[in-house]
Amino acid sequence: MISLPTVFVEGYSTGVDTGQNKKTARLHMTRELAAIPAVLFSNKHAIDPATHTHTRKRTPPPHRTARRAARDPPPSPPYKISANPRVRRTGSPPAAAPPPPPAMANGGGGAGNGEARKAGAGASVLVTGGAGYIGTHTVLRLLEKGYAVAVVDNFHNSVPEALDRVRLIAGPALSARLVFIPGDLKSKDDMEKVFAAKRYDAVIHFAGLKAVGESVAHPQMYYENNVAGTMNLYAAMTKYGCNKIVFSSSATVYGQPEKTPCVEDSKLSALNPYGTTKLVLENYFRQVQAADPELRVILLRYFNPIGAHRSGDIGEDPRGIPNNLLPYIQQVAVGRRPELNVYGDDYPTRDGTAIRDYIHVVDLADGHIAALEKLFATPDIGCVAYNLGTGCGTTVLEVVKAFEEASGKKIPIKICPRRPGDCTEVYASTEKAKKELGWSARFGIEDMCRDQWNWARKNPYGYSGDADEKN
Ligand SMILES: O=c1ccn([C@@H]2O[C@H](COP(=O)(O)OP(=O)(O)O[C@H]3O[C@H](CO)[C@@H](O)[C@H](O)[C@H]3O)[C@@H](O)[C@H]2O)c(=O)[nH]1
């Protein structure tokens, strides 16, 4: 007997959402909850016996020894993930999960499609904030790689339609391995219910707020969402024996970099409350991991994610006036804004505009897969940070030119004073990720602009398509 959906209704919270968001989320929640049992029952693989057992086990092991036992079943003999000799063995098997489909569909790129299964493949992954921009692209890649995925999201800065699009791209077979759970990380109750209902082998943690200006105006909101929310998540993870997490950090932790490229062991600092929450959470994970050596943590420091899945069906859909460069350019290109403000042309760079390391969101999604595989394959990894960038710096005017070429649209610009808090130049050292994760970016700025334009062209007003709601 499976009793999944109702528990999430009771604990559902929209947190800081507007009334409209609450309405949308609730409407969708009803739709999702109606859909969940159908999905679960229509596919006998969607719930596995181990999961079911765990669902009924409401009282977690109270002390550390029991917790360890719950996390890591007996290590001997070594668990063999695949018959393929290239696949590493670890002492901790991934929990039983629906078998991955034999073929991968609609790949976001070439990396790994059809390749041998890696450590952790087929495992069950909880993705917080999986309906967001980077979240949707990563969820799609996880499905394509054969993982079973549960998304928990409160739609604060995303919409249900985004997950519907992921399902559309993934196709019915892969989508049967995707479950949505309405929930808010600020609610301890929600987190408790998420983990009590099912065993997860790992978590990819995207959920959080990310607008610099908003964080200056509402620091309390940022600490509550990002810091307290993560603490609730980790408390539930540890209680239910989930010991692997990939955390969305940011290049913002390099503050005003003293030198470029930014290497992972550079001095860290924060320039605003948003950046501080990322810094605090990096330290938090280092400290909780030091106290709990079985915890495996990878901190991924994103540089500037742009672009979209090549289908043009998922992409970035910011609420209100975009803060970031590419969403703004895209809105100029489709006629929603008259011109782009270029913040500063007096930087000491080749054309006077600031330099950033733009990375294709599909490359970023692949970076998460690489990080996850690393976590599954490395029991003693501890807590490690990796940059996810291309290692190439591009100026604002170079981005504008690349976008104009990709779209065939003229982007009118207006030179404005520098934006407070912006730095001259930020780009990544990519050596560590390449060496230790076996990951490096494959796409260049032309690819990123092409895919961004394809998304914009197909969805000029984002997922809702509603011009009135948007401007
Ligand atoms: O309308 C605009 C928007 C941006 N810019 C410039 O474009 C560059 C990139 O800006 P933006 O896209 O806002 O990215 P960043 O300020 O580099 O910050 C992003 O990248 C950081 C990591 O490096 C993350 O921490 C932040 O959350 C994320 O917003 C900067 O020089 C901006 O001044 C403009 O000229 N006009």
The ligand as an ORCA input file, in Angstrom:
! r2SCAN-3c Opt
* xyz 0 1
  O      21.736     44.836    -18.135
  C      22.911     44.529    -17.926
  C      23.260     43.428    -17.117
  C      24.595     43.168    -16.915
  N      25.565     43.934    -17.487
  C      26.979     43.607    -17.269
  O      27.193     42.280    -17.693
  C      28.172     41.645    -16.883
  C      27.557     40.369    -16.314
  O      26.517     40.724    -15.445
  P      25.463     39.655    -14.896
  O      24.894     38.865    -15.994
  O      24.503     40.410    -14.021
  O      26.360     38.668    -14.047
  P      27.315     38.946    -12.787
  O      27.144     40.293    -12.244
  O      28.688     38.569    -13.213
  O      26.740     37.950    -11.704
  C      26.351     36.643    -12.041
  O      27.408     35.762    -11.883
  C      27.864     35.593    -10.554
  C      28.965     34.595    -10.572
  O      30.084     35.129    -11.194
  C      26.732     35.119     -9.685
  O      27.163     35.007     -8.379
  C      25.581     36.085     -9.754
  O      24.504     35.569     -9.025
  C      25.169     36.251    -11.172
  O      24.153     37.221    -11.270
  C      28.550     42.655    -15.799
  O      29.710     43.306    -16.194
  C      27.375     43.634    -15.809
  O      27.719     44.937    -15.423
  C      25.232     45.007    -18.293
  O      26.097     45.703    -18.797
  N      23.909     45.268    -18.478
*
